[in-house]
Amino acid sequence: MGNQHSKKSKRRYFKSSVSSTSSDEHLSSSEDLIFRYVSGRKFHRDIPNIFPVDETEMIKSEKNQAIARLVWQGNFSSPIEDRLKAGGLKILDVGCGPGTWIIEMAKTYPLCTFIGVDIVYSLRELPENVKFIEANILHGIPIASGEFDFVVMHFLNGCFIRRQWESIIIKEVARVMKPGAWFEWMECDITLENQGEVTKILSQALVSGIKSQGVNPWIFAEIPRMLANSGIFMNISIGKRLTIYSSAAGKSGELSKENFINTFHTLKKQTMEFMSITSHEYDRLLNKALGEIEMYQTGSNYYRFCAQRNDDNE
């Protein structure tokens, strides 16, 4: 493909290269119905997420959790610290990825039980009070109703379409919660603050690719409304923190910059085809963007939403 392609064909490419089988794919017989491969990266077929589910992406996920812990100066904001210390609580992490959050929490609060659910199971050494369950929330969480005192979700903003959030995910999360339990949802805004000209070009191409799959990259902004409209949650609160993509901003800034670079390397093929530019041109733009984020102190906002399940919705 090259510059001769129309804008319409470029948009078709971005979508098909991520969400359908391409000539780049190589599938093993045991994974045909689960995964697809694009440019050597592994993607799950059942979710519209443009990001892969391989080891490299798991490392990025671990960095995201580290950034969030530094930005918020802790692993959670819900008012349950004393109960966690006392023990006996059951905590669920939906879309737990490599399990970074629950493993840290399980070590800090050894008297509580932690369960992680994800569509891809990550094998690793687990504390005795941690269990992983491989499951797709769109097909239901294989856990009885009213089991959990605390449920969290992290960085799933680009994984589902609006209808799925409203009609399936929020209701399924509420189903497994005890009356009075707390729910906490954290996301990072894909819209960057203090962007330079080249950074804006690259980030707009990334956003267009996400939107081409029917995913709203700003769905996190509607989380409070969805929680309130469900009639199941009360005491809804919103927290917001800005992190700068620069080592000058400390460890969180250093990790944020690394994840910024990783994102645009991961999506290089799709983005350069969408923009109708060559690999060399893309690398040149990315290098300029890296200079801009230091110059303009580019960053993004992290959001943390907390809500409590109503006592009268059993």
N, C-alpha and C positions, 0 to 999 in steps of 0.2 A: 504494500500500500504506500501511497505517497501524497504529495500535495495536490494531485489531480482529483482526489476524491472530494465529493461534495460534503457539506456540513451534515446533511441527512445521513449519508453513508457512514460518516465517522461516528455518529451517535449509535448507529446500528452495530458497529464494530465493538464499541466499548461495552455494550450490553451483552452481545453474544460471546465475546471473549471471556466474560466472567461467568455467565449464567447458562451456557450451553456447550455441547461438545465441539471442540475445534480440532484442527489438524495437529495441534501441539499435544493433545491428550494422549496419555498412555495409561491404560487401566489394567490392573490385575484382576483375574476372574473373581476373586473374593471380595473386591471392593467396587465392582461395577455399579451397583445400585446405591452406593453410599458416597463415594468421592469421585472427583474429577480432577485432572491435572492440567494446569495452564502454565507454560513456560517453566516447568519444573516445580511449581508450587501446588500444594494440595488444597482443594476447596470442597466443602460439603455441598451435596446436591439439594438438600432439603431446606436450606435457608438462603435468602437473597443477599447475604453479607458479601461485600466485594473483597473482604480480606480472607486470606487462607487460614487453615487450621493445622499448620505444620509446626515443627519444633521452633523455627525462627519466630513465628507469630506468638508462640507460647512465651518466649523470652521477652518479647515486646509487652505481652500481657503482664508479666512479672514486674517489668519496669513501671507500667502504668499503676500497679498497686503500690509500688514504692513511692511514686510521685504523689499519689493520693494521700498516703499516710503522712508524708512530709508536709503537703499543702494544708491538710486538716489537723496536723499534729495528733494523729490518732487514727485508729481503724474504723471508728464509727462515731455517730453523733447522737443517736437515740438515747433517751434517759434510762439506761438499763445496767449501768456499771455495777451498782451494788448487787443486783440480782445475779449478774454474771460471776462476780466474786463469790457469792454464796453457793453457787452451783445448782445443778439440777435442771438447767434450761436446755432446750433443744433448738439449735440454730441451723437454718437452711440457707445455702448460697446457690442461687439459681444462675446457671451459666458460669460455673466456677472456674472454667479454664484449667490451668495447671494446679489450682488449689492454693495459690499463694496466700490469699486472705484467710481461708479457714484454717490452714496449717499454723499460721501465725497466731490466730485467735485461739486455737485449740491448745497451743503451748502456754499462752497467757492465762487461759481459763480452763485448767485441766479437769475441773469438776463438772463441766458442761459437755454436751454431745453435739458434734458438728457433722452435717451431711452436705456434700456438694453434688449438684446435679449438672450434667453437661451432655451435649450431643456427642462429644468425643471424649472418651475416657483417657485420662493421663495416668500412666503407671509411675508411681514414685513411692518412696518410703513414707508411711503415714503414722502419726501418733495413734495411740490406742483409741482415743475418743473421736476419731475421724473416719467417715465412710464416704466413698464415692458411688454414685449411681449414674449409669449411662442411660440417658433418656432425652427425648425431645419434648420440651414443654408444650409444643403445639399439639402433641398427641396425649398430653396429660402427664402430670408428675405421679409416678407409681408409689404414692404414699397416701395413707389414710387421712381423712379430713381432720382438722383441728389438732394437728400434731406439734406445731412449732410456736415458740415464744418470740422468735426474732427471725425475719427473713430479709435477705439482702440480694440486690442485683447490681452488678457493676459493668459499665462499658458495653451495653447491649443496644445502644441507640441505633446502630445501622443494621441490626440483624433481622428486624421484622417490619412489616407494613402496618399502617395505622389500624386497619380492621383487626389484625391479630392482637395488637396491644389491647384494644378496647373490648373485644368480644371473647378473647381466650386468656391472654397472659395475666392481666390484672385479676380476673375472676379466679383463675387457677391458683394464683399466689394466695388470694384471700381464702380460698377453700382449705388450704393446708395450715392456716394460721389459727391459733387459739383466740377466742374473744379477748380483747385487750392487748394482744400481741403487737409488736412494732415491726414496721416495714421500712426499709431504707434503700433508696435507689440513687446511684451515683453515675454521672455522665460527664464527659468533657465536650465542650462546645467546639464544633468543627470550624466555626467562624473565628478567624484569627484577629486579635487586636494589634494595632500599630503595624500594618503590613506595608512593605515596599511594593513597588510596581510589579516586579517579576514574581514575588511571592504571591501576590494577588492573582496573577495569571494562572500559576500552577494550582493554587487552592481552588479557584473557580472551576478549573477542569476536573479536579477531584470531586467537587460537589456535584457537578453535572453528571458524572459517572454514577454516583450514588443515586441521584434522582431518576436516572434512566431506568433503574430497576424497580421503580415504584416505592422506594424507601425515602421517607422524609428525614433528611439529616438534622432537622431541628425539632424532631418529635419530643425531645426531652423537655422543651419549653411548654408542652401541653400536658406533662405529667401531673402537675397539681390539679388541673381541671379534670383529667380522667379519673384521678383518685376521688375527687369530690363528687363527680357525677355518678360514680359507681354506687354511692349510698352506703358503702361498706366501711369507709375510712373517716377518721376524725383527727383533730390535732395535727393538721398538715402544716409543715414548715419547710422553708427553702433556705439553703445556704449557698453562697457563691464566693469562690476564691480564684484569683488570677495567678497564673504561673508564667514566668518569662522563659523563653527558649534560649538560655545563655548560661554558661558556667559562672558568670558574674552573679547570677541569682542563687548560687548555691547548688547543692546536690540535686534538688528538684528541677532546677533549670538545666543542669547538665543532662539529666536523664530525659527531660522533655525534648531537648535538642536532638538527642540520639534517636528518639522515637519519631520525630519529625523527619529526619533523614531516612530512617527505616521505612516509613510509610511511602515516601516518594520513590525509593528504590523498589519496594514491593510492587507498586503499581506503575512502574516505568513503562512497560510495553503498552498497557492499556491507555495510559495518559498521553504518551507521545503519539500514538495512533489517533487518539481522539483529537489532539491538537494538530495533526498532520505535520509533524516535524520528525527529523531524524534522531537517532540515538545520540549522536554528537551534539546536536542542538539542544536536546533535552538535558544532557549532562551540563552543558554550558549555562542553561537557565537555572538549574538546580544549584550550581556553584554560586551564581549571582544571588540566588535566594538565601543561601547560607550566610553570605556577607550582609544581606539586608536585615536578617533577623537579629544579628548582633548590633547593627547600626541603629535600627529603629526600636530595639527591645520588643520584638514581636512575642506575643504570648497568646494563651487561650484560657478561658474560664472553666473551672471545675464546678459542677453543681451537685449538691447533696440534698435529696428530698426525704423527709421523714414523715411517717403517718402511722396512726394507731388504728387497729381494727376495732370497729364498734362492738360493744358487748352484746348488742341485741341482734346480731346477724350470725346465727349459728347454722 
